[in-house]
Amino acid sequence: MTAHASTPDRAPDRDPAPAPAPVESTAGVTEPLPDPGLERWRLILGAPAERHTGPCRAEGRSRDRALEWLYGRDPERERRGVRRAGEGPSAVTAVDWLDDVHRLFPRESVERLERDAVERYGIHEIVTDPAVLERVRPSPALLRAVLRTKHLMNPRVLRLARRLVEAVVKELLARLTPEIRRSFTGTRSRRPSFVPQSRNFDFHGTVRANLAHYQPEHRRLSIERPRFSSRTRPHLERWQLILLVDQSGSMAGSVIHSAVTAAALWGLPGLRTHLVAFDTAVVDLTCDVTDPVELLMRVQLGGGTDIARAVDYGSGLIDNPRRAIVVLITDFYEGGDRHRLVRGVRRLVEQGSTVLGLAALDEDAAPAYDRDLAQEIADAGAHVGAMTPGMLAAFVAERIGR
């Protein structure tokens, strides 16, 4: 048997569904409806399981056709001797399929199906066909697909794709900017404040100041003099944040979140943000940081990688080494001189700059990278890991607040 998607290890832990009520067919013969639980397994496992699960109902057959259109492309099926259902090639277009999945599946399933279509099976029509782009729901997966395929688009399609990019970037900015900027709202100082704000309430100071009003018989402390702490902003003067972003194809998610992070950090007092994209060449995108949509439309994913050249360029941007944070966002698969790269990182660390190597900057922070080179970078004094945009902002705020 073959599966349309990943087959569960076992059936869900739930009570078996009650037997479906029989219905009368058009021929006057009473027949039971397919068991809903078995029908779900039939959709998961595909047509070869039908002799065990029974056939699907009409809506189930429509779902099965939509799943077959996509997952029938899996090359592993032929290796296992499973034939694609139907005779000859499917006449269903990407537009038809998209209409079907939006009608037949819940939103979460639609997003997974669209992501598999563009990322797993490379069905570029999803983002290069105007009719599809007019129907598709914006999502990060489709934004990544647009960045990978925009060089294939004619001007009309590019305008439609840009609207998709704008919608996703707007949603990401609205969701991530508060989290990113929250790290820079300041930390509590030990000085008292006469401005009563709940977020600055000094619990321990209030207890100490009101101990004379403790009532043992009621186990109650009467508060007559609440205490509050003042807040001080981190010292941001003269600090630079230099984001060096690998624009190879595997780093699409990190490129998107780097653009959004740079836009969210832009304009903070005393923090000067640079955004630099690189492959075998280096492109300074700092002038477009305030317009992440335009920035992303300029990015060209793919090609080789020369990380050492990007590090050298970033070094040249530094005014005060001890007030600089260089963030290298890459999968560490170096196409240039890895020894030159390690020397460049070590030189930055020795002059007092903070170097952070991120194998992923996105909401999943699940990287795939060259661990050997990443270890060499760490041995040269860099911090290496993977972060969400909020974690990166907290790291920067902590460094600047020292």
Residue pairs with C-beta under 8 A, 6 or more apart in sequence:
1 45
1 46
1 48
1 49
1 82
2 45
2 46
2 48
2 74
2 76
2 77
2 80
2 82
3 44
3 45
3 46
3 71
4 43
4 44
4 45
4 46
4 67
4 68
4 70
4 71
5 44
5 67
5 71
7 44
7 45
8 44
11 37
11 41
16 37
17 35
17 36
17 37
19 32
19 35
20 32
20 33
20 34
20 35
20 36
21 32
21 33
22 30
22 31
22 32
22 33
23 30
23 31
23 32
23 33
24 30
24 31
25 31
33 57
34 42
34 53
34 54
34 55
34 56
34 57
34 60
35 53
35 54
38 53
38 54
39 53
39 54
39 56
39 57
39 60
41 49
41 53
42 49
42 50
42 53
42 54
42 55
42 56
42 60
42 64
43 56
43 60
43 63
43 64
43 67
45 53
46 64
46 67
46 68
46 71
46 82
47 64
47 68
47 85
48 82
55 61
56 63
56 64
59 104
62 100
62 104
63 104
63 105
65 92
65 100
66 97
66 100
66 101
66 104
66 105
66 113
68 84
68 85
68 86
69 90
69 92
69 97
70 97
70 113
70 116
70 117
70 121
70 123
71 116
72 84
72 85
72 90
73 121
77 83
77 84
92 100
93 125
94 117
94 123
94 125
94 126
94 129
94 132
95 129
95 131
95 132
95 135
98 114
98 126
98 132
98 135
98 136
99 135
101 109
101 110
101 113
101 114
102 110
102 135
102 137
105 113
107 137
110 137
111 137
111 139
111 141
114 126
114 136
114 137
114 139
114 141
114 142
115 139
115 141
117 123
117 126
118 124
118 126
118 127
118 141
118 142
118 144
118 145
119 141
119 144
119 145
124 145
124 149
124 152
125 132
126 132
126 136
126 142
126 145
127 133
127 136
127 142
127 145
127 146
127 149
127 161
127 164
128 149
128 152
128 153
128 157
129 157
130 156
130 157
130 160
133 157
133 160
133 161
133 164
134 160
136 142
136 164
138 164
138 167
138 168
138 171
139 168
140 168
140 172
140 253
140 256
142 164
142 168
143 164
143 165
143 168
143 169
143 256
143 296
144 252
144 253
144 256
146 161
146 164
146 165
147 252
147 255
147 256
147 296
147 299
147 301
148 249
148 252
148 301
148 302
150 158
150 161
150 297
151 300
153 161
162 293
162 297
165 293
165 296
165 297
166 293
168 256
169 256
169 259
169 260
169 292
169 293
169 296
172 256
172 257
172 260
173 260
173 263
173 264
173 292
176 257
176 260
176 261
176 264
176 389
176 390
177 260
177 263
177 264
179 389
179 390
179 393
180 261
180 264
180 265
180 389
180 390
180 392
180 393
181 264
181 265
181 268
181 393
182 390
182 393
183 390
183 393
183 394
183 396
183 397
183 398
184 233
184 234
184 236
184 268
184 271
184 393
184 397
185 231
185 233
186 231
186 232
186 233
186 234
187 231
187 232
187 234
187 401
188 200
188 229
188 230
188 231
188 232
189 229
189 230
189 231
189 232
190 229
191 229
191 230
192 202
192 205
192 227
192 228
192 229
192 230
193 200
193 228
193 229
193 230
193 231
194 228
195 228
195 230
196 226
196 228
197 228
200 228
200 229
200 230
200 231
201 226
201 227
201 228
202 227
202 228
202 229
205 227
205 229
206 223
206 225
206 226
206 227
207 221
209 225
209 227
210 221
210 222
210 223
210 224
210 225
211 221
213 221
213 222
213 223
213 224
214 220
214 221
214 222
215 221
215 222
233 269
234 397
234 400
234 401
235 270
235 400
235 401
236 268
236 269
236 270
236 271
236 400
237 270
238 270
238 319
238 320
238 323
239 270
239 271
239 272
239 323
239 324
239 325
239 400
240 271
240 272
240 273
240 274
240 317
240 318
240 319
240 320
240 323
240 324
240 325
241 265
241 271
241 272
241 273
241 274
241 325
241 327
241 396
242 274
242 276
242 314
242 317
242 318
242 324
242 325
242 326
242 327
243 258
243 261
243 262
243 273
243 274
243 275
243 276
243 327
243 329
244 276
244 278
244 310
244 311
244 313
244 314
244 326
244 327
244 328
244 329
244 330
245 251
245 254
245 255
245 258
245 275
245 276
245 277
245 278
245 329
245 330
246 254
246 255
246 277
246 278
246 279
246 305
246 307
246 310
246 329
246 330
246 331
247 255
247 277
247 278
247 279
247 299
247 300
247 301
247 302
247 303
248 279
248 301
248 302
248 303
248 304
248 305
248 330
248 331
248 333
249 301
249 302
250 331
250 368
251 301
251 329
251 330
251 331
252 301
253 360
253 362
253 364
254 329
254 358
254 360
254 361
254 362
255 277
255 296
255 299
255 301
256 296
256 362
257 361
257 362
257 363
257 389
258 275
258 329
258 361
259 275
259 289
259 292
259 295
259 296
260 292
260 389
261 361
261 389
261 392
261 393
262 273
262 275
262 289
262 292
263 289
263 290
263 291
263 292
264 389
264 393
265 271
265 273
265 393
265 396
266 273
266 289
266 290
271 396
271 400
273 286
273 289
274 284
274 286
274 314
274 317
275 284
275 285
275 286
275 288
275 289
275 295
276 282
276 283
276 284
276 285
276 286
276 310
276 313
276 314
276 317
277 283
277 285
277 299
278 305
278 306
278 307
278 309
278 310
278 313
279 300
279 302
279 303
279 304
279 305
279 306
280 303
280 304
280 305
280 306
280 309
280 335
280 336
281 306
281 309
282 309
282 310
282 313
283 298
284 313
285 295
285 298
285 299
288 294
288 295
288 298
289 295
304 335
305 330
305 333
305 334
305 335
305 336
306 334
306 335
306 336
307 328
307 330
307 332
307 334
307 336
307 341
308 334
308 336
308 337
308 338
308 340
308 341
308 344
309 336
310 328
311 326
311 328
311 341
311 344
311 345
311 348
312 344
314 326
314 328
315 326
315 344
315 347
315 348
318 324
318 326
318 353
321 348
321 351
321 352
321 353
322 351
322 352
322 353
324 353
324 354
325 353
325 354
325 355
325 356
325 396
325 399
325 400
326 348
326 353
326 354
326 355
326 356
327 356
327 358
327 392
328 345
328 355
328 356
328 357
328 358
328 377
328 382
329 358
329 360
329 361
330 357
330 358
330 359
330 369
331 359
331 367
331 368
331 369
331 370
332 357
332 359
332 369
332 370
332 371
332 373
332 374
332 377
333 369
333 370
333 373
334 341
334 370
334 373
338 373
338 376
341 373
341 377
342 376
342 377
342 380
345 355
345 357
345 377
345 380
345 381
345 382
346 380
346 381
348 355
349 355
349 380
349 381
349 382
350 381
354 383
354 399
355 377
355 381
355 382
355 383
356 382
356 383
356 384
356 385
356 392
356 395
357 374
357 377
357 378
357 382
357 383
357 384
357 385
358 367
358 384
358 385
358 386
358 387
358 392
359 367
359 368
359 369
359 374
359 384
359 385
359 386
360 366
360 367
360 369
360 386
360 387
361 386
361 387
361 388
361 389
361 392
362 388
362 389
363 388
363 389
365 386
365 387
365 388
365 391
366 386
367 386
374 384
375 384
377 384
378 384
383 395
387 395
